[in-house]
Amino acid sequence: MAHFNRHPFTPWILLAPQLIIVGVFFFWPALQAIEQAFYIEDAFGLSREFAGLANFLAVLGEAEYLETLWTTVYFSFAVAFGAMALALGLAVLADRVLRGASTYKTFLIWPYAVAPAVAGILWLFLFDPTLGILPELLSAIGIDWNHNLNGNQAMLLVVLASIWKQMSYNFVFFLAGLQAIPKSLLEAAAMDRAGPWRRFWTITFPLLSPTSFFLLVMNVVYAFFETFGTIDATTSGGPGGSTRTLVYKVYEDGFVGQDLGSSAAQSVLLMVIVGVLTLIQFKYVEKKVQY
């Protein structure tokens, strides 16, 4: 056994299952998408013709694609900042709870175990214009809710559902970050007559900046990619494309419209956009992080 542990191939043997899974289900499809983006194929994949950059130029020349891009940017940042702000507030409150703290934390973590599509269905029933409870409450204060006809309401619905789904993930990290802050720093600030609000913004929040930066990157990636199930279950990109994001347009053009070349080009552009956003965050936002 000791000889096996000293063997130079031991780490690779232990990593092999995970590397195979990542290679087969991530890198191989990504390479296929990049290759497919340069071809025009029939719906059945029986024949194809090299098109060069034609698919990319056609996609970037579509007014609908550019509109979807701005919709995605708005949706992604609304979800990212909304989920982080809500999770941070709940983490601060949960960190102060003494009795029943584990029960509160368990309830707040549970939504993360719910699949995106299931989360979408739950919120769809809550806001259903016919059967939902919330539209009745809104009508009592003069708000006519029907997300099937109102694009702004549909966007609000998918944003709320996505925030609720991601909130628990952020809550776990923020709570861990809060518990890692030395209590002596807060006690010293309190002795200097710093109020709770000042203590939070001058001590707690700066010390949470590494956690906040990590969560910002993860939440933007989540909003761009992992919200597909929520959008498909609630609005299906409607009404009138008001909740159609880039990842949902890839699905519509590739699986519904069977335009494989355009769909592949869009997926490559989506990967590039997310990569650029991540680089921007590391280049500019990380400078404000206090490690």
N, C-alpha and C positions, 0 to 999 in steps of 0.2 A: 504494500500500500504506500509506503514511504517513497519507494522508487517511482510509483505512478504519479505521486504529487510533484516530484522533481522533474518529470518529463516535460520537455518544451512544448509538446502538443496538448498537454492537459487543459490549459485554458481554452484552446480552440475546440476541443472535444466537448467541454462543458457549455461553450457558447453556441455550438453548432445548431441545436434545435431552434433557438431564437433567431439566429442568423438566417436559417433556412426559411422560417416563417416570414421574416421581414423581406427577404429576397423574393420569395414567391408571391406574396400578397401586396408588396409595396413597390419595390424597385422594378420588377418585371412588368407589372401593369403600367408603371410610369414610363418606362422605356417604350412600351408598345404605343402608348398615347402620343409620345413625341414623334415616333415614326409615322403613325397614322395621320398626324396633323398635316403631313406633307403630301398626302394622297387624297384623291377623290374616289370613294368606293360606292358600290351599289348597296342597297339595303341588306342584301343577304351575304355580302362579303365574298362574292364569287369572282369579282373582277375589280381592279382598281387601276388608276392612272396617276402618275406622278404629277403633282400640281405646284410644287415649289412653295412659295409663300402666298399662293392664291387664297387658301383658306383663312390665313391670318388677316390678309388685306380685306377680304369680304366681311369678316367678323368685325374688324375695327371700323369698317365703313358703314355698319348698321347703326341707325339712330336708336333702335331698340336695345342694342347691346350697351351703348353708352348710357342710356337711361337706366338700364339694369345695373350698370356699374355704380352709378350714384346712389341708387336705391340700396345696393349692398353696403356701400360705405356708411350711409346713414344708419342702416339697420345694425351693422356690426359695432359701430361705436356706441350706439344707444344701448345695445345689449351688454357690451363689455363694461362700460362705465356704470350702467344701472346695476348689473349683477355685483360689481365690486363695491359700489357704494352701499347697497343694501346689506351685503355680507359683512362689510366692515362695521356697520352700525349694529347688526345683530351680534357680531363677535364681541364688540365692546360691552354690550348689555349682558351677554352670556358670561363674560369674564368676571362680571361683578356679582353674579348670582351665587349664593352660598348654599341654600337649601334646594334640593332637586335639580342641581346643575347638570348632572348626567342625563336626566330625563329631557331637559330642554335641548341639550346638545344632540341627543339622539333624534329627536323630532326634526331638528333643523338639518340634520345630515341625510335623513331619509330621501328627500326628493332626488338626490344624486343617483339613487339606485333605480329610478324610473327611466325607462327608455324614452328617447326624444319623441317618438311617435305617440307613446302612451301619454306623455305630458301634453302633447298637442290635443289629444282627444279629451283629456280632462278639462282643459281650458275651453275647448270648443263647446262642451256641454254647459259649462258655467255661463258662457256668453251666447248660447244659442238664442236667436231672436224669438223662437217659439216656446222652447222648453226650459231655457236657462233662467236661473234665479237672478243673476245680476242685471240683465236687461229690464226686468220688472222693477228692480230698485232704482235703476237709472231713469226709467220712465216716470217714476214718482217725483223726480226733481226736474223733469222737463227735457231729458236727454233721450232722443229716439235712437236706440242702438240697433244697427243691422250691418254687421261687417261683410255680409254678402253683397251689399250695394255700395257701401262707403269705404273707399280705399284707405283713408286715414284711420278709420276704426279697425280695419283689417290689419294694418301695420302695427297699431297699438296692441292688438291681440297677440300677434306672433312675437312681438318684443316682450310682452309680459310673460308669455309662456316660456320663452327662451331664458329670460332672466330667472324665473322660478326654478328652471331645470339646472342652471349653472350656479346659482347662489350657494348651494351646499358645498360645492367644490371649493369656492373661494372662502367660505366660512371656516372650513377646516384649517386652511393655511393661515388665515388671519388670526384665528384663535390660538394656534400654535405660536405665531409670532408675538402675540400679546403676552402669552404666558412666559415667553423667553425674555421679556424686558425686565431688568432688575427692579424690584419694588423700591429699592433704596433710592433710585433716581427720582421716582414719583414722590416719595416721602420727603426727600430733600426739597423738591420744588414746592410741595405743599407747605413746608415749614417756612419757605420764603414768600408765602402768601400768594402763590400762583393758583388761580382758580382751575376748576376741572377743564374748562374749554381751553385755557392757555396751556395747561399741562399736556393736553392731547396734541395740540398743533406744534408745540415746541419740543416735546420729548417723544411722545408715543408715535405719532405719525412719521417723523423722520427716521426713527428706528425701525419702522415697518416698511421703509422704502425698498429694500431688496425684495421683500415678499410682494409688495405692490407691483414692482417692475416685472417680476416673474409672472404674476397673475395677469398683468396687462397683455403680455405676449400670448399667454395661453388662452385668454378670453377672446382676443381678436381672431386667433386661429379657430377656436370653437365657433365663433359667430360666422366665419366664412365657410366652414366645412360641415360642422356637426349639427347645424340647425335644419338640415334638409328634411329630416323626418318630422320635425315639428311643423314646418311650413306645409309640407305635403298633407299632413293630417288635419290641419286647420283650414287653410285657405287655398291650397294647391296653386299658389302663386297669384291668385286673383284678389279682388276683382280687377279686371283690366290690366293685369300685370303689376299691380301696385305693391305686391309682396314677393315679386319674382326676384330672387337673388341670383348671383352668377352660378352658384353650384346647382340651383334649381333649373336654370336655363340650359346648363350642360345636359341635365337629365331630359328636359323637354325636347331639345334638338336631337339628342343622340338616341334615346330609347323610345320617344313618342314620334318624333319626326323622322327618325332613321337617317338623319344627315350625319353620318359617322365622322367624316372629315372635319366638318365645322365643329362638331361636339369635341373632338380631340384637340382642335386648335384652341377652343375655349378653355379646356382643362389645362392646357399648357400655359395659357395666359393667366389663368387663375393661380397656378403655382408660382408664376413669376411675380404677380401682384402681391401675394402673401409673403413671398421671400423678400421683396423690396420693402414692404411695410415692416417686416421683422428687422431688417438691416437698419432702417430709419430709427426704429425704437432703440436698437442697441447703440447707434451712433449718437443720438441726440438725447433720448430720454434717460439712458443709463448714466449720463454725466451728472444727473441730479440725484442719483442713488447714493446714499451714505452707508458704506459698508463698515 
